[in-house]
């Protein structure tokens, strides 16, 4: 996803969603810190040491994990399909297209 909400736009946060059951954090949980804003539903997790956000828990997919593909080992992802998300008008976007991104 390429999202234009305030935080994604400023960070250049491109990401893809995987189901929680398909995600495991292998190490480093103790080095994460959390930031929440606005509705406080999304959990933006950052490394306390370097500040990188490699994944987060999106409010659009509460059972999913948004992963920054730049933080994966090379060759892990074979292809990507990019979808633009109107995060500035999130509620309207989800009403119109929400089921197609879950």
PyMOL commands that set and color helices and strands:
alter all, ss='L'
color gray80, all
select helices_A, chain A and resi 6-11+20-22+29-31+69-71+87-101
alter helices_A, ss='H'
color red, helices_A
select strands_A, chain A and resi 2-3+16-19+32-35+43-47+55-57+64-67+84-85
alter strands_A, ss='S'
color yellow, strands_A
deselect
rebuild
show_as cartoon
